[in-house]
Amino acid sequence: MVFGRTRKFWEYSFGILQGSKAKVVFHCMVYGATGAGIPLAVVYPHSFRHRFAKNFIEKYNDIALLADLMGHESIETTRIYLRMTASEQQKIVDKVVTW
């Protein structure tokens, strides 16, 4: 167990699953995204890792712990997950600059 969560959560979220189980998880993601109106172009299993990383950093701001949780040997690898999208960057610029 990690932080009181079952191992299965981490297996599904971080890509340890292979073969038919991974396909089931992907199909569940597609089904949920379709119901929520999320464009399927942005739905893929690895997006779980990106969302988890962004949420973790926003909430706990501990990149070293995040790197350990994600199984990265280098913090530089973890930093890749923390890049901001163009729309996220624009929101920050709009807060700073009065147009």
Secondary structure, DSSP 4 states (H G I P E B T S, - for coil): -BTTB-HHHHHHHTT---THHHHHHHHHHHHHHHHHT--GGG--THHHHHHHHHHHHHHH--HHHHHHHHT-S-HHHHHGGGPPPHHHHHHHHHHH---
